[in-house]
Amino acid sequence: MMPRKNLLVSAVRKEQIIKSLAQGKRVDGRGLLDYRPLNITPNIIEKAEGSAFVKLGDTHVITGVKIGVGTPFPDTPNEGILIVNAEILPTASEYQEPGPPDEDSIELARVVDRGIRESKMIDFSKLVIEPGKHVYTVYVDISVIGMDGNLFDAASYAAVVALMTTKFYPLINQNGTLVKGSEKIPLPIQDLGVSTTFAKVDNYIIVDPTWEEESIMEARLTIVYDKNGNICAVQKGGNGGLLVDDVLKIVDLAKSKSEEMRKVLEGVISNA
Amino acid sequence: MENQLIVNGKRTDGRSPTELRPLKIDVGIIKNAAGSSYIEHGKNKIIVAIYGPRDSHRYGINIERATLRCRYHMSPFSTEERKNPQPSRREIEISKVIRDALEPSLILENFPKTTIDVFVEVLQSDGGSRSASITAASVALADAGIPMKDLVEAVAVGKVDGTLVLDLNDIEDKKGESDMPVAFMLNENKITLLQMDGKMTVEEFKAGLMMAMEAAKKIKEIQKEALTRKYSSGERKNDA
């Protein structure tokens, strides 16, 4: 059976949600532009080079970073490789079935990948062991273990915190053989792309939608800002449209919201 | 500089920054399909076939509205290097965003318990194949007689050599600083697809959105003209 993307929200509940928005409040008590409580625990998997467990309300995501060695792509012989994979686990909801990644998981992985890649978060030119032959491959594996909406931001925060806190043993080329270094090093980090996601429910723009809100929304918009205030990734989702004016408004809202979330993420990383 | 993509205000293919590539649409090219279209947009050559509304499989039944499915697929010979015919993760994502771009325009409530399939086959790919696919698919859905609120048209804008440009070709897509495909439902002033990668300031983003909207108006005229060409000749549907 196809996994259910949307919850069945009763007409009464929908009315309640919208009435509440009209009064400037979400049904869970938040303001329209408030995130749910965000709790991030870095380094919770000892065997991974980097990891983070993110709780965004009841959306729970764990991300692990593993560093491997690979052959560079022929068109980028002097760059390391990034591979982002996401899986919405069958633990996440009663509707999720085990199996290969579905389109939602693939979209999730690709949007998180875009945020990391396009913000130039990692300096891949520094992840080369032997040009054209050996480069580091950075594997970012995202597991959604509980879902209650806004998987994009939760997965993105888990991925960037895991990458920022990654420590791995470098490999040194000694007469043609690769030898493990003695001290762990961090990844060459040069930026931090911060994702924020907005949804349009009825006529209201809200941030950090829950699953229930996503199930009755028109559409959502995820925007990633780099540290200099440039937009580096955008993804519209959902089977409705957004007014041109909504998009223009969300871009501005996202900028100030991303600055707020950037402080939160930086706080987590500096305490790790 | 040797690698410049814009020289004296001209792009690699001779266009100005705000110029569209040649765009041509034919309607009703596949007899068996409920609706179909063929688009050439730059070097993109894409066919779209619509099947349905037809009975849904038992598991996919929606009792309130038709289920819209979309498959975007690139032929193995559509690229420089042979493309593995298995659907890639990129194709799966694009299939999803195309479906999300078309669905807001359709009145699916008219066909409960049925499925409408949109099959997009990219025979030759160039920059902007998802945008061209959306433009063509919307025309094919109209040809299939699926009731709609508006046609959907899509085009990409981006930044190349620091300049905002319209409708990126392959090399601009690959070497430019950013790429932003946008789809519109102009009657309702709505955006139904919006993606971006690369880097843009907020001002560039907003200006790019407006540039895309102006181009969408031109594309919509080409869509309407293609539909008129088929239906004004007095031909019966599916006789093409």
Interface residues (C-beta under 8 A of the other chain):
Chain A: M1 M2 E103 I106 E107 A109 R110 R114 R117 E118 A219 L221 D226 G229 N230 I231 C232 A233 V234 Q235 K236 G237 G238 N239 G240 G241 L242 L243 V244 D245 V247 L248 V251 D252 K255
Chain B: Y59 G60 R89 R90 I92 E93 S95 K96 V97 R99 D100 E103 P104 M180 M185 E188 N189 K190 I191 T192 L193 L194 Q195 M196 D197 G198 K199 M200 T201 V202 F205 K206 L209 M213
